Amino acid sequence: MSKTTQIIPENDEIIVKYLEHYKHSYQSQKTRKSALKYFFSLSQFGYTKHVFKITTDVLIDYFEYLKNLETLSLSTKKTKWSLLISFLEYCTEYYHRFNFIVAIPKKTINWNGFAHKKPKNNKNIVLTKNELHTILKYLKLQKFQYYLIFRVFAETGMRKGELIKLDVSGVNLKNRTLTTIGKTGEKTYYISKQLAQYLEIYLEERGLRATNSNALFISNYGRRYSNRPFNLILKQITKKLGIQKNITCHTFRKSLNTFRYELGCPDSDLEFLLGHKISINRDYYVKLSLEQKLELFDRWDPYQNLSL
């Protein structure tokens, strides 16, 4: 009795199947699709044969192609390379029935000593209050949830990962606190009375949405946001508003700290309000009540005379 002939899937079908594995995150799918395009597109490396015919020497040639591109930064090159490898590893497992195996080159992979586009460095970039006001005003008119997200960044200096991990249960509007998980464990930030009022309105609307997520801010798919969208949103907004700076979520943290410093806020209060690791003396021996903490927040609020 003859064996049933297995139909080998086309490249496009294989790629679609791979991307479906990441359907939980639109941005992850988009990034992976873009990375694969560099390998398969005729305008880039231009691999045209079947996926199952990819060999180690082809991968080495692609690596040589990537590392010599002067239009990409080193981190971008590494990302595109690692995502292609991820794709191939997926294929060797999912399509094992076709006996597809490819040895991933390692000893020949070395990124040193080649021309790379220098990534934009925003280490010393901070917002002006006028720029911050312009961004928030635009968002308030365009999409209220985005406005709230960046208002939280502006008022708390919260890190992007902390905001993503912020659950509904971490919101205490009466106490004007947002409690989330940071690099060193649980962290609490303080917010203004006005932002607390806006969040109250938002929470009522959020309660009507169909979702199983506990996240405070959820995407259009009803899920917790991934790590990528917020900086992309900022990039689109600043372009529309004519702001030339390379602004990221972390820029809000640096800007808030700078605004407070300009008001004369002492280092110990800067550290406390921004959630930095503070001295043992203050951490263990100075116990402030909630009212005292909120008083500190209000005293060093740099936006008191700015309509956000």
C-alpha positions as CSV (number, residue, x, y, z in Angstrom):
1,M,0.0,0.0,0.0
2,S,1.5,3.3,-1.1
3,K,2.0,6.1,1.3
4,T,-0.2,9.2,1.1
5,T,1.7,12.0,-0.6
6,Q,2.0,15.1,1.7
7,I,1.3,18.4,0.1
8,I,4.2,20.8,0.8
9,P,2.8,24.2,1.8
10,E,3.9,27.3,-0.1
11,N,6.2,29.9,1.5
12,D,3.3,32.4,2.0
13,E,1.3,29.7,3.8
14,I,4.2,28.9,6.1
15,I,4.8,32.5,7.0
16,V,1.1,33.1,7.7
17,K,1.0,30.1,10.0
18,Y,4.1,31.3,11.8
19,L,2.6,34.8,12.3
20,E,-0.6,33.3,13.6
21,H,1.5,31.9,16.5
22,Y,1.8,35.5,17.6
23,K,-1.7,36.7,17.0
24,H,-2.0,37.8,20.7
25,S,0.2,40.8,19.7
26,Y,-0.4,42.8,16.6
27,Q,2.9,44.6,17.0
28,S,4.8,41.4,17.4
29,Q,3.3,40.1,14.2
30,K,4.2,43.3,12.4
31,T,7.8,43.2,13.6
32,R,8.3,39.6,12.6
33,K,6.6,40.2,9.2
34,S,9.0,43.1,8.6
35,A,12.0,41.0,9.5
36,L,11.1,38.2,7.2
37,K,10.5,40.7,4.4
38,Y,14.2,41.6,4.5
39,F,15.1,38.0,3.8
40,F,12.4,37.1,1.2
41,S,11.8,40.5,-0.6
42,L,13.4,40.9,-4.0
43,S,14.2,44.5,-3.0
44,Q,16.3,43.2,-0.1
45,F,18.2,39.9,0.2
46,G,15.8,38.3,-2.2
47,Y,15.6,34.7,-1.3
48,T,13.2,33.1,-3.8
49,K,13.4,29.3,-3.2
50,H,11.2,27.3,-0.9
51,V,11.7,27.7,2.9
52,F,12.6,24.0,3.2
53,K,15.5,24.5,0.8
54,I,17.2,27.1,3.1
55,T,20.7,25.9,3.9
56,T,23.4,27.1,6.3
57,D,25.4,28.8,3.5
58,V,22.4,30.8,2.6
59,L,22.0,32.0,6.1
60,I,25.7,33.0,6.3
61,D,25.2,34.9,3.0
62,Y,22.2,36.7,4.5
63,F,24.2,37.5,7.7
64,E,26.9,39.0,5.5
65,Y,24.2,41.0,3.7
66,L,22.7,42.3,6.9
67,K,25.9,43.3,8.7
68,N,27.1,45.3,5.7
69,L,23.9,47.4,5.4
70,E,24.8,51.0,6.4
71,T,21.1,51.9,6.5
72,L,20.3,49.9,9.7
73,S,21.5,50.2,13.2
74,L,23.2,47.3,14.9
75,S,20.3,46.6,17.2
76,T,17.9,46.5,14.2
77,K,20.2,44.1,12.3
78,K,20.4,41.8,15.3
79,T,16.6,41.9,15.6
80,K,16.0,41.0,12.0
81,W,18.6,38.2,12.2
82,S,17.2,36.7,15.5
83,L,13.6,36.8,14.2
84,L,14.6,34.9,11.0
85,I,16.2,32.3,13.2
86,S,13.1,32.2,15.3
87,F,11.1,31.6,12.1
88,L,13.3,28.7,11.0
89,E,13.3,27.1,14.5
90,Y,9.5,27.2,14.4
91,C,9.5,25.6,10.9
92,T,11.8,22.8,11.9
93,E,9.5,21.9,14.8
94,Y,6.1,22.5,13.2
95,Y,7.0,21.0,9.8
96,H,9.1,18.2,11.2
97,R,7.0,15.8,9.1
98,F,8.8,17.2,6.0
99,N,12.2,16.5,7.5
100,F,13.2,20.1,7.3
101,I,16.4,20.7,9.3
102,V,18.9,23.6,8.9
103,A,22.0,24.1,11.0
104,I,22.1,27.7,12.3
105,P,25.5,29.3,11.9
106,K,27.1,30.4,15.1
107,K,30.9,30.6,14.8
108,T,30.7,32.8,11.7
109,I,28.3,35.2,13.3
110,N,30.2,38.3,14.5
111,W,28.8,41.8,14.3
112,N,32.0,43.6,15.2
113,G,34.0,45.8,12.9
114,F,31.3,46.7,10.3
115,A,29.5,49.9,9.4
116,H,26.2,50.3,11.2
117,K,23.8,53.2,11.2
118,K,24.0,55.0,14.5
119,P,20.7,54.7,16.4
120,K,19.0,57.9,17.5
121,N,20.1,58.7,21.1
122,N,17.6,60.6,23.2
123,K,19.6,60.2,26.4
124,N,19.7,64.0,27.0
125,I,16.3,64.9,25.5
126,V,13.6,66.2,27.7
127,L,10.2,67.8,26.9
128,T,9.4,71.4,27.4
129,K,6.1,72.1,29.3
130,N,4.8,73.6,26.1
131,E,5.6,70.4,24.1
132,L,4.0,68.3,26.8
133,H,0.9,70.4,26.8
134,T,0.7,70.2,23.0
135,I,1.0,66.4,22.9
136,L,-1.6,65.9,25.7
137,K,-4.0,68.4,24.2
138,Y,-3.8,66.7,20.8
139,L,-4.4,63.2,22.4
140,K,-7.3,64.5,24.5
141,L,-9.2,65.5,21.3
142,Q,-8.2,62.4,19.3
143,K,-8.4,59.4,21.7
144,F,-9.2,59.7,25.4
145,Q,-7.5,56.4,26.4
146,Y,-4.2,57.4,24.8
147,Y,-4.5,60.8,26.5
148,L,-4.9,59.1,29.9
149,I,-1.9,56.7,29.2
150,F,0.4,59.6,28.5
151,R,-1.1,61.7,31.2
152,V,-0.1,58.9,33.6
153,F,3.4,58.9,32.1
154,A,3.6,62.7,32.5
155,E,2.4,62.9,36.2
156,T,4.0,59.8,37.6
157,G,7.1,59.2,35.5
158,M,6.1,55.6,35.5
159,R,8.2,53.3,33.3
160,K,6.6,51.8,30.3
161,G,6.7,48.2,31.6
162,E,5.1,49.4,34.9
163,L,2.2,51.0,33.1
164,I,1.7,47.8,31.0
165,K,1.6,45.8,34.2
166,L,-0.8,48.2,36.0
167,D,-4.0,46.4,36.8
168,V,-7.4,47.8,37.6
169,S,-6.9,46.6,41.1
170,G,-3.9,48.8,41.4
171,V,-5.9,51.9,41.0
172,N,-7.1,53.6,44.2
173,L,-8.8,56.8,43.2
174,K,-9.7,57.8,46.8
175,N,-6.0,57.6,47.8
176,R,-4.9,59.0,44.4
177,T,-2.4,56.1,44.0
178,L,-1.4,53.7,41.2
179,T,0.3,50.6,42.4
180,T,2.1,48.3,39.9
181,I,5.1,46.0,39.6
182,G,8.5,47.5,38.8
183,K,12.0,46.2,38.5
184,T,12.4,45.9,42.3
185,G,8.9,44.7,43.2
186,E,5.7,46.6,44.0
187,K,5.8,50.4,43.4
188,T,3.3,53.1,44.2
189,Y,2.9,56.3,42.3
190,Y,0.7,59.4,43.1
191,I,-1.6,61.3,40.8
192,S,-3.4,64.6,40.8
193,K,-7.1,65.0,41.7
194,Q,-8.0,65.9,38.1
195,L,-6.4,62.7,36.7
196,A,-8.2,60.7,39.4
197,Q,-11.5,62.1,38.2
198,Y,-10.6,61.3,34.6
199,L,-9.7,57.8,35.5
200,E,-13.0,57.4,37.3
201,I,-14.8,58.2,34.1
202,Y,-12.5,55.9,32.1
203,L,-13.1,53.0,34.5
204,E,-16.9,53.3,34.1
205,E,-16.5,53.0,30.3
206,R,-13.9,50.2,30.6
207,G,-16.3,48.2,32.7
208,L,-18.6,48.0,29.6
209,R,-15.9,46.4,27.4
210,A,-15.8,42.7,26.7
211,T,-12.4,41.6,28.1
212,N,-10.9,39.0,30.3
213,S,-7.9,41.2,31.0
214,N,-7.2,42.7,34.4
215,A,-5.0,45.4,32.8
216,L,-6.1,49.0,33.4
217,F,-5.4,50.0,29.8
218,I,-6.4,47.5,27.2
219,S,-5.9,47.4,23.4
220,N,-8.5,47.4,20.7
221,Y,-8.3,43.6,20.9
222,G,-9.3,43.7,24.6
223,R,-5.9,42.6,25.7
224,R,-3.0,44.0,27.8
225,Y,-0.8,46.2,25.7
226,S,2.6,44.9,24.4
227,N,5.8,46.7,24.9
228,R,6.0,48.4,21.5
229,P,2.8,50.5,20.6
230,F,3.4,53.5,22.9
231,N,6.6,54.7,21.3
232,L,5.1,54.2,17.9
233,I,2.2,56.3,18.9
234,L,4.5,59.0,20.1
235,K,6.5,58.9,16.9
236,Q,3.3,59.4,14.8
237,I,2.0,62.2,17.1
238,T,5.3,64.2,17.2
239,K,5.6,64.0,13.5
240,K,2.1,65.4,13.0
241,L,2.7,68.2,15.6
242,G,6.1,69.1,14.1
243,I,8.1,68.2,17.2
244,Q,11.6,67.2,16.0
245,K,12.8,65.5,19.2
246,N,13.1,61.8,19.4
247,I,10.6,61.4,22.2
248,T,9.9,58.1,23.9
249,C,7.9,57.0,27.0
250,H,11.1,57.3,29.1
251,T,11.4,61.0,28.0
252,F,8.3,61.7,30.2
253,R,10.1,60.3,33.2
254,K,13.2,62.4,32.6
255,S,11.2,65.5,31.9
256,L,9.1,65.2,35.1
257,N,12.2,64.8,37.2
258,T,13.8,67.8,35.5
259,F,10.6,69.9,36.0
260,R,10.6,69.1,39.8
261,Y,14.4,69.8,40.0
262,E,13.8,73.2,38.5
263,L,11.2,73.9,41.2
264,G,13.9,73.2,43.9
265,C,12.7,69.7,44.8
266,P,15.4,68.1,47.0
267,D,17.1,64.9,45.8
268,S,15.4,62.7,48.5
269,D,12.0,63.8,47.4
270,L,12.9,63.4,43.7
271,E,13.9,59.8,44.4
272,F,10.8,59.1,46.5
273,L,8.3,60.5,44.0
274,L,9.9,58.9,41.0
275,G,10.1,55.5,42.7
276,H,13.9,55.3,42.8
277,K,15.7,53.3,45.4
278,I,16.1,55.6,48.3
279,S,18.5,55.7,51.3
280,I,18.2,53.1,54.1
281,N,17.6,55.9,56.6
282,R,14.6,57.3,54.7
283,D,13.3,53.9,53.6
284,Y,13.3,52.2,57.1
285,Y,13.2,55.1,59.6
286,V,11.1,57.8,58.0
287,K,7.5,56.7,57.9
288,L,5.1,59.1,56.1
289,S,1.4,58.8,56.2
290,L,-0.6,58.8,52.9
291,E,-1.6,62.4,53.5
292,Q,2.1,63.4,53.9
293,K,3.0,61.6,50.7
294,L,0.2,63.3,48.8
295,E,1.3,66.6,50.2
296,L,4.8,66.0,48.8
297,F,3.3,65.1,45.4
298,D,1.2,68.3,45.4
299,R,4.0,70.5,46.6
300,W,6.3,69.4,43.8
301,D,3.6,69.2,41.1
302,P,5.2,71.1,38.1
303,Y,1.9,71.2,36.2
304,Q,-0.1,73.3,38.7
305,N,-0.2,76.3,36.4
306,L,-0.4,74.2,33.2
307,S,-3.8,73.0,31.8
308,L,-3.2,69.3,31.0
